[in-house]
Every structure is written in C-alpha cells, then in structure tokens.
Amino acid sequence: MRLIEGDIIEGRICDFASGGEGVMKVDGFAVFIPFAIVGELVRAKVSHVKKDCAFATLVEVVEPSNNRVKPRCPYFGKCGGCDLQHMSYDVQLEVKRKCVESALRKTANAICVVPTPISCNQWEYRNKITLPFTRNSVSGRVSLGFYERRTHKVTPIKWCPLHGEWATKMIEAVTMWANDCGISVYDEHTGKGILRHVVARMLDSFSLTVVINADDLPYADKLIRLLGERFNDFCLYISENRKDTNVIFGDSVKLIYGEEKEQILGGFAAKISPRSFLQVNAEVRDKIYDAVAQSLKNFGGDIVELYSGVGVLTAELAKRLPNSHITSVEIERSAVNDAKALFARLGLENIKVVADDALNYMKSLQICCGEALVLDPPRRGCDREVLEQAIANKFELIIYISCNPQTLARDLATLFKEYELEKLQPYDMFPNTSGVETLAVLKRRL
C-alpha cells in the first residue's frame, strides 16, 4: 500500500517515537501520529509522506488505552507547548526513559538499562514563560499565546497549567494594557508594529520583559499600574528588537521600572538578568546539581565547566568542593556579569570566570590529566570539535548535562572513543512535554 497525503488509515499504535508520538505500522511503513498511545486502535489522516516514514493527524480514537487521561489544559492539542498531557504520568516517564535508551542504542551503539526519570511536581513547575503577541484579524483584540507546533500561528491563551497563577495575572495585565492603549502588534511579514514578545520570570519576585520593535514602550505608566495591582514586587524591562529574526531578545535589555533584587537559587541568592539562562524547573534543577556535586565529591582535581550560564552550578560546586579550582566558561556577556557578581558576593575565591566561546577556550588548554570537565550545552549539543578537544586534553572525568537525548547520544558516540559510561540518569525537567534532561558521567579509559 503506497500512502499518499489525505489518506485515512486505521490501525493499532505499536510504539512511541522520540517525541512521544504514537507509531502505527502500515505494511511495515512507520506512520507517526501525535496524541496517540501504544495499544490504541485509531483512525488518522496522512499529512506528509517521506521515503521511509509518514506523518498523520489523529482523527478518532476507536479503542482508547487505559492510560489515556483527560488533559488538564483546554488549549492542549492546539498550542505547541505540551504534547503528553493525554497520557498518565507513569506512561509519560516510561516514554522518556525509552527515548533516552533508544537514542543511545541507535546513535551511540550503547546497550544499557536506563532508569526511570527522577521527577518532582507535574504541574505549575515552570518559573519562566515566553509568549508572542498576536492580534485577531476579525475582532482586532490583542492576545498572548503559544505558537502551534512547527508554525508561527499563535494560539491565544489566558492561563497555563505548567505555570503558577502569576502567569495568569501577567497575561491579564499585559493584554488589558495593549488593548486599552491600542498598541500595534509586530507583523513579521511587513516588519511593522510594536509589540513582539513578553518574557516573564517568577522567582522570589516577578520580572517582565516586553520585546518591542520601537525605541520606547508606549503607555508604560499604565502597564506599571496594572502590574502593580497584581504583584507586590516586580521589575519591568524592555528589549528593542528591530531585526527580521526568530531570536526573541534584542541585543540588550533596559530596566525601566523597579529594582533588580537577589533571588534564592538553591543554597544562595543571586541577581538574574532577563537574558540569562536559568533552568525553568527549580526542584529538578537542584536534584541534578546535587548529583553532579556527588559525582565530583571524591574527585579532588580541578574542574572546567563549559556553557556555565549565570554560574548557579559553578557556585554549588565551589561551595561543596572548596579544595578544587573551577574555571567557568560562558560566552553570553550578561550571564558572565551575573556569575561574577554572584561569586564575589559569596566570597568564592576558587573560581576563575572566562568569557569565551567553548571551542576557543578548549583549544587554549594544555593536557588536563587529573581534571574534570562539566558540559551543560544548549539543545543542539556540543560542537564535535569541542568533544575532540576534550579527548585530546585527556580530562579524567566528563559530566554531561543534556536536554536532548538525540544530541546527547551523538556526542557520547564521539566520547566513547576514549571514555566509558559510569552513570546515566534521566530527569523529568519538563512534565507533560516530550522533553527530558539527562545526566551522564564518563570516565577516561586507562
């Protein structure tokens, strides 16, 4: 049977794909169907056909699985945020466990039993939200929302179950301000319009950044008043972004109201700028950092940390391992500044901060026998040259924190030339989504 776009197919879901989609086999041909669960009999409409697989949209669940649950969110299936809310949480964890296991087997040729992801809260765990503005073409009303999967079409939302009530209050205040003041929304086709995105964080206090295609924020006083009615303590920033780009922030952010205050992060407090990376799930972050520190507890050598961000992990390691010297390497200038301020305030003198690209720094090193390397790269993983330099520099121990099983497996395949896997543990940093964080500890072969 040769599938074509528009075909209606019916069959059993036999497996899960890496993104949590259900997999149906049609004459041995794999068809990926989002929101379908293993064991279910479903009908689906083929949307795209490739040489070795096809993609389809779920039309009907003829025989539902006992693991199917009612999603908590009314926007589920429309917005591109969550993709696993339709299945029980135990099944979500198993999907993620198998995703890591499968990636290691297929890409790194590593046959190992992957443990169940360590988890905490399933709901209201995110401390950050990023939303684009959109305007209804009929009513003219301005809304905030999430992009639908693989599109730039925005699904307007009023709340999100992955965030606390603070996000609901923010959305209410911002949309009221935008509509009452008649502020234009950025159109990516024409390059005109002011409002592009909001980026909000709730730690000990609330901060909001409005990304604009303009020099100044119109009617800022009204937005400040509306936020003040909902938040006792907050900061308001703007970031000018006039570029035709998918990058959210402009080159800088400017504080226009409030005072930057220290936020509690693990066992200490620090100031965090809006552009700086910080894990969105504090409870799971702390569990991962505890595991990293434990892996280095009896190591005794010096440590190099690449992609170190605002220095939260670096500070944790420096406090727990006072006899080790740590070099913290980060390219984002605002994060470097945050890290330096944090280390100075904590009186951590066993840290050297380097503002540099990871590869440039690695090329500058001599042989590092007896030292450890900590990697916490973005989703795209590490550049192969960085890994080759790690091998050439002969680090004794490599600890890799990954948010993408596929790039982790790819990078481990490179490191396995000289290193062996000592520990592997997934963490459910992003419940109700297909995302999974994984900690890998590797030791150099003798």
C-alpha positions as CSV (number, residue, x, y, z in Angstrom):
1,M,0.0,0.0,0.0
2,R,1.5,3.3,-1.1
3,L,0.4,6.1,1.3
4,I,-0.5,9.5,-0.1
5,E,-1.4,12.7,1.6
6,G,-5.1,12.8,2.6
7,D,-5.4,9.0,3.1
8,I,-7.4,7.9,6.1
9,I,-5.7,5.0,7.8
10,E,-6.8,2.8,10.7
11,G,-4.7,0.6,12.9
12,R,-3.0,-0.2,16.3
13,I,-0.4,2.0,17.8
14,C,2.6,-0.3,18.3
15,D,5.3,2.0,19.8
16,F,6.2,5.6,20.8
17,A,8.5,7.8,18.8
18,S,11.2,10.0,20.4
19,G,8.8,13.0,20.6
20,G,6.0,10.9,22.3
21,E,4.1,10.4,19.1
22,G,2.3,7.1,18.6
23,V,3.7,4.9,15.8
24,M,1.4,2.9,13.5
25,K,2.8,0.4,11.0
26,V,1.2,0.3,7.6
27,D,2.6,-2.6,5.5
28,G,5.8,-2.2,7.5
29,F,5.9,1.6,6.9
30,A,6.1,3.7,10.1
31,V,3.5,6.4,10.5
32,F,3.9,9.0,13.3
33,I,0.7,10.2,14.9
34,P,0.8,12.8,17.7
35,F,-1.5,12.3,20.7
36,A,-1.9,8.5,20.1
37,I,-1.0,5.9,22.8
38,V,0.5,2.5,22.4
39,G,-2.2,-0.2,22.2
40,E,-4.9,2.1,20.9
41,L,-6.9,1.5,17.7
42,V,-7.0,4.8,15.9
43,R,-8.0,6.5,12.7
44,A,-5.7,9.1,11.3
45,K,-5.3,11.3,8.2
46,V,-1.9,11.2,6.4
47,S,-0.5,14.7,6.3
48,H,3.1,14.2,4.9
49,V,4.9,11.2,3.3
50,K,8.6,10.7,3.1
51,K,10.7,7.9,1.6
52,D,11.0,5.9,4.9
53,C,8.1,7.2,7.0
54,A,4.9,9.3,7.1
55,F,3.1,11.7,9.4
56,A,-0.6,11.8,10.2
57,T,-3.0,13.7,12.4
58,L,-5.3,11.9,14.8
59,V,-8.9,11.7,13.6
60,E,-10.5,9.3,16.1
61,V,-9.5,7.1,18.9
62,V,-11.6,4.0,18.2
63,E,-10.4,2.0,21.2
64,P,-8.7,4.1,23.8
65,S,-5.9,3.0,26.1
66,N,-6.5,2.7,29.9
67,N,-3.5,5.1,30.1
68,R,-5.4,7.8,28.3
69,V,-6.4,10.7,30.6
70,K,-8.3,13.9,30.2
71,P,-5.9,16.8,29.6
72,R,-6.0,19.5,32.3
73,C,-5.4,22.3,29.8
74,P,-8.2,23.5,27.4
75,Y,-5.6,24.5,24.9
76,F,-3.9,21.1,24.7
77,G,-3.5,19.9,21.2
78,K,-3.8,23.5,19.8
79,C,-0.8,25.3,21.3
80,G,2.6,23.9,20.8
81,G,3.6,23.8,24.4
82,C,2.6,20.3,25.8
83,D,2.4,17.1,23.8
84,L,1.9,14.4,26.5
85,Q,-1.0,15.6,28.7
86,H,-3.2,13.0,27.2
87,M,-1.4,10.1,28.9
88,S,-1.0,9.1,32.5
89,Y,2.2,10.4,34.2
90,D,3.7,7.0,34.7
91,V,3.4,6.4,31.0
92,Q,5.0,9.8,30.3
93,L,8.0,8.8,32.4
94,E,8.3,5.5,30.6
95,V,8.1,7.2,27.2
96,K,11.0,9.5,28.2
97,R,13.0,6.6,29.6
98,K,12.7,4.6,26.4
99,C,13.5,7.7,24.4
100,V,16.9,8.0,26.1
101,E,17.5,4.3,25.8
102,S,16.6,4.2,22.1
103,A,18.8,7.2,21.3
104,L,21.8,5.6,23.0
105,R,21.3,2.3,21.2
106,K,20.7,3.7,17.7
107,T,23.2,6.5,17.7
108,A,25.9,5.6,20.2
109,N,25.6,1.8,19.9
110,A,25.3,1.7,23.7
111,I,23.2,-1.1,25.2
112,C,22.3,-0.1,28.7
113,V,19.4,-0.2,31.1
114,V,18.2,3.4,31.5
115,P,16.5,4.1,34.9
116,T,13.1,5.9,35.2
117,P,13.4,9.7,35.1
118,I,13.6,11.3,38.5
119,S,10.7,13.7,38.9
120,C,9.0,16.3,41.2
121,N,5.9,18.4,40.5
122,Q,3.9,17.6,37.4
123,W,2.1,21.0,37.3
124,E,3.0,24.6,37.9
125,Y,6.7,23.9,37.9
126,R,7.9,26.5,35.3
127,N,9.4,29.7,36.6
128,K,9.6,31.3,33.1
129,I,7.2,31.9,30.3
130,T,7.8,33.4,26.8
131,L,4.8,34.4,24.7
132,P,4.4,36.2,21.4
133,F,1.8,38.9,20.8
134,T,-1.0,38.3,18.3
135,R,-4.0,40.2,17.0
136,N,-7.3,38.7,16.0
137,S,-8.0,39.6,12.4
138,V,-11.7,39.9,13.0
139,S,-12.1,41.4,16.4
140,G,-8.8,43.3,16.4
141,R,-8.2,42.2,20.0
142,V,-4.6,41.7,21.1
143,S,-3.7,38.4,22.9
144,L,-0.7,36.5,24.1
145,G,-0.2,32.8,23.3
146,F,2.0,30.0,22.2
147,Y,3.0,29.1,18.7
148,E,1.2,26.0,17.2
149,R,3.6,23.1,16.5
150,R,6.1,23.9,13.7
151,T,4.2,27.1,12.7
152,H,4.2,30.8,13.5
153,K,0.4,30.7,14.1
154,V,-0.4,31.8,17.6
155,T,-2.9,30.1,19.8
156,P,-4.2,32.7,22.3
157,I,-4.2,31.6,26.0
158,K,-5.3,33.1,29.3
159,W,-3.5,30.6,31.6
160,C,-1.2,27.6,31.5
161,P,-1.2,24.7,34.0
162,L,2.6,24.4,33.8
163,H,2.9,27.9,35.3
164,G,1.5,29.2,38.6
165,E,-1.2,31.9,39.0
166,W,1.4,34.5,38.4
167,A,1.4,33.8,34.7
168,T,-2.4,34.2,34.5
169,K,-2.1,37.6,36.3
170,M,0.6,38.7,33.9
171,I,-1.3,37.7,30.8
172,E,-4.4,39.6,32.1
173,A,-2.4,42.8,32.8
174,V,-0.5,42.8,29.6
175,T,-3.4,42.1,27.3
176,M,-5.6,44.7,29.1
177,W,-2.8,47.3,28.7
178,A,-2.2,46.5,25.0
179,N,-6.0,46.6,24.1
180,D,-6.9,49.6,26.2
181,C,-4.0,51.6,24.8
182,G,-4.5,50.5,21.2
183,I,-0.8,49.4,20.8
184,S,0.1,47.8,17.5
185,V,1.4,44.2,17.2
186,Y,4.5,43.3,15.2
187,D,3.8,41.8,11.8
188,E,6.8,39.6,10.7
189,H,5.7,39.9,7.0
190,T,5.7,43.7,6.9
191,G,8.2,44.4,9.8
192,K,5.8,46.9,11.2
193,G,4.1,47.1,14.6
194,I,5.5,47.5,18.1
195,L,4.7,44.5,20.4
196,R,6.7,41.3,19.7
197,H,7.0,39.1,22.8
198,V,6.8,39.1,26.6
199,V,9.3,37.1,28.7
200,A,8.4,36.7,32.3
201,R,10.0,35.1,35.3
202,M,8.7,34.4,38.8
203,L,11.4,33.5,41.3
204,D,11.2,35.3,44.7
205,S,9.9,38.3,42.8
206,F,8.4,38.9,39.4
207,S,10.1,40.3,36.4
208,L,8.6,41.1,32.9
209,T,10.4,42.0,29.7
210,V,8.5,43.4,26.8
211,V,10.3,42.9,23.5
212,I,9.4,45.8,21.1
213,N,10.0,47.0,17.6
214,A,10.5,50.5,18.8
215,D,12.7,52.8,20.9
216,D,10.4,53.1,23.9
217,L,7.4,51.3,25.5
218,P,4.2,53.2,24.8
219,Y,2.0,54.0,27.8
220,A,4.5,52.3,30.2
221,D,2.9,54.0,33.2
222,K,-0.4,52.2,32.6
223,L,1.3,48.8,32.3
224,I,3.2,49.6,35.5
225,R,0.0,50.4,37.3
226,L,-1.8,47.2,36.1
227,L,1.2,45.1,37.1
228,G,1.3,46.9,40.5
229,E,-2.3,45.9,41.1
230,R,-1.3,42.2,40.7
231,F,2.2,42.0,42.0
232,N,3.7,43.4,45.2
233,D,7.2,43.4,43.9
234,F,8.3,43.5,40.3
235,C,10.7,44.7,37.7
236,L,9.8,45.9,34.1
237,Y,12.3,45.7,31.3
238,I,12.2,46.5,27.6
239,S,14.3,44.9,24.9
240,E,14.5,46.6,21.5
241,N,14.5,44.1,18.6
242,R,14.1,45.5,15.1
243,K,15.6,42.6,13.3
244,D,13.8,40.2,10.9
245,T,14.7,37.2,13.0
246,N,13.2,34.4,15.1
247,V,15.5,35.4,18.0
248,I,13.3,36.8,20.7
249,F,15.5,39.3,22.6
250,G,17.3,42.3,21.1
251,D,20.9,42.9,21.8
252,S,20.2,44.3,25.2
253,V,17.6,44.8,27.9
254,K,16.8,48.0,29.8
255,L,15.3,48.2,33.2
256,I,12.5,50.9,33.2
257,Y,10.8,50.2,36.5
258,G,11.7,48.5,39.8
259,E,14.9,47.4,41.3
260,E,16.8,44.2,40.4
261,K,16.8,42.0,43.5
262,E,18.6,38.8,44.5
263,Q,16.6,35.6,44.0
264,I,17.1,32.4,46.0
265,L,18.7,29.8,43.9
266,G,19.4,26.5,45.7
267,G,21.5,27.4,48.7
268,F,22.2,31.0,47.9
269,A,20.8,34.2,46.4
270,A,21.8,35.9,43.1
271,K,20.7,38.6,40.7
272,I,19.5,37.2,37.4
273,S,19.2,39.3,34.2
274,P,16.3,38.6,31.8
275,R,18.6,37.3,29.1
276,S,20.5,34.9,31.3
277,F,19.7,31.2,31.1
278,L,18.3,29.6,34.2
279,Q,16.6,26.2,34.4
280,V,12.8,26.6,34.4
281,N,12.2,23.8,37.0
282,A,14.0,24.7,40.2
283,E,13.2,21.5,42.1
284,V,14.6,19.2,39.4
285,R,17.5,21.5,38.7
286,D,18.6,21.2,42.3
287,K,18.4,17.4,42.1
288,I,20.6,17.4,39.0
289,Y,23.1,19.7,40.6
290,D,23.2,17.6,43.8
291,A,24.0,14.6,41.6
292,V,26.8,16.5,39.8
293,A,28.3,17.5,43.1
294,Q,28.1,14.0,44.4
295,S,29.9,12.6,41.3
296,L,32.8,15.0,41.9
297,K,32.8,14.6,45.7
298,N,35.8,12.3,45.8
299,F,37.4,13.5,42.7
300,G,39.9,16.0,44.1
301,G,41.1,17.5,40.9
302,D,40.4,20.8,39.2
303,I,37.2,21.4,37.2
304,V,36.4,23.1,33.9
305,E,32.8,24.0,33.3
306,L,31.6,24.9,29.8
307,Y,28.3,26.7,29.0
308,S,28.2,27.7,32.7
309,G,25.4,30.4,32.3
310,V,24.8,32.5,35.4
311,G,27.0,30.3,37.5
312,V,24.5,28.6,39.7
313,L,26.0,25.1,39.2
314,T,29.5,26.6,39.4
315,A,28.7,28.2,42.8
316,E,27.2,25.0,44.1
317,L,30.3,23.0,43.2
318,A,32.7,25.7,44.5
319,K,30.9,25.7,47.9
320,R,30.8,21.9,48.2
321,L,34.3,21.3,46.8
322,P,36.4,24.1,48.4
323,N,39.7,22.4,47.6
324,S,39.0,22.3,43.8
325,H,39.7,25.1,41.4
326,I,36.9,25.7,39.0
327,T,37.1,27.5,35.6
328,S,33.7,28.8,34.5
329,V,33.4,29.4,30.7
330,E,30.4,31.2,29.2
331,I,30.0,33.4,26.1
332,E,26.8,35.3,26.9
333,R,28.1,38.6,28.4
334,S,25.1,39.3,30.7
335,A,25.4,35.8,32.2
336,V,29.1,36.3,32.7
337,N,28.4,39.5,34.6
338,D,25.7,37.8,36.7
339,A,28.2,35.0,37.5
340,K,31.0,37.3,38.5
341,A,28.7,39.2,40.8
342,L,27.4,36.0,42.4
343,F,30.8,34.6,43.0
344,A,32.1,37.9,44.5
345,R,29.1,38.2,46.8
346,L,29.5,34.6,48.0
347,G,33.2,35.1,48.6
348,L,34.1,32.1,46.3
349,E,37.8,32.5,45.5
350,N,38.3,29.1,43.9
351,I,36.5,30.1,40.6
352,K,38.0,31.7,37.5
353,V,35.5,33.2,35.1
354,V,36.3,33.2,31.4
355,A,34.1,35.0,28.8
356,D,34.7,33.0,25.7
357,D,33.4,30.5,23.2
358,A,33.7,26.9,24.4
359,L,35.8,25.8,21.4
360,N,38.2,28.8,21.6
361,Y,38.8,28.1,25.3
362,M,39.3,24.3,24.8
363,K,41.9,25.0,22.1
364,S,43.8,27.1,24.5
365,L,44.2,24.3,27.1
366,Q,47.2,22.0,27.6
367,I,46.8,18.4,28.6
368,C,44.4,18.2,31.5
369,C,45.1,14.8,33.1
370,G,43.6,14.6,36.5
371,E,41.0,17.3,35.8
372,A,37.2,17.0,35.2
373,L,35.1,18.6,32.5
374,V,31.4,19.6,33.1
375,L,29.3,20.2,30.0
376,D,25.9,21.8,30.1
377,P,25.3,22.8,26.4
378,P,22.2,24.1,24.7
379,R,19.7,21.8,23.0
380,R,21.9,21.5,19.9
381,G,24.6,19.8,22.0
382,C,28.4,20.3,21.8
383,D,30.3,21.1,18.6
384,R,32.2,18.0,17.6
385,E,35.5,19.9,17.8
386,V,34.8,20.7,21.5
387,L,34.5,17.0,22.2
388,E,37.6,16.2,20.2
389,Q,39.5,18.7,22.2
390,A,38.2,17.2,25.4
391,I,39.5,13.8,24.3
392,A,42.9,15.3,23.2
393,N,43.2,17.2,26.5
394,K,42.7,13.9,28.4
395,F,40.2,15.0,31.0
396,E,39.9,12.3,33.6
397,L,36.2,12.7,34.1
398,I,33.4,14.2,31.9
399,I,30.0,15.1,33.3
400,Y,27.4,15.9,30.6
401,I,24.0,17.5,31.4
402,S,21.8,17.2,28.3
403,C,18.3,18.4,27.4
404,N,18.2,16.5,24.1
405,P,18.6,12.6,24.0
406,Q,19.5,12.7,20.3
407,T,22.3,15.2,20.6
408,L,23.5,13.5,23.8
409,A,23.7,10.2,22.1
410,R,25.5,11.7,19.1
411,D,28.1,13.4,21.4
412,L,28.5,10.3,23.6
413,A,29.3,8.3,20.4
414,T,32.3,10.7,19.9
415,L,33.4,10.5,23.6
416,F,33.1,6.7,23.7
417,K,36.4,6.6,21.7
418,E,38.3,7.2,24.9
419,Y,35.6,7.2,27.7
420,E,33.2,4.7,29.2
421,L,29.8,5.4,30.7
422,E,29.9,5.3,34.5
423,K,26.4,6.7,35.3
424,L,23.3,7.7,33.3
425,Q,20.2,9.2,34.9
426,P,17.3,11.0,33.2
427,Y,15.3,13.7,35.0
428,D,11.8,14.9,34.2
429,M,12.6,18.6,33.9
430,F,9.6,19.2,31.7
431,P,6.5,17.2,32.7
432,N,3.7,16.9,30.2
433,T,6.0,17.6,27.3
434,S,8.3,15.2,25.5
435,G,11.4,17.0,26.8
436,V,13.8,15.1,29.1
437,E,17.0,16.1,30.9
438,T,19.8,13.5,31.2
439,L,22.9,13.4,33.4
440,A,25.8,11.3,32.0
441,V,29.1,10.7,33.9
442,L,32.0,9.3,31.8
443,K,35.4,8.2,32.9
444,R,38.5,8.0,30.8
445,R,39.7,4.5,29.9
446,L,43.1,3.6,31.4
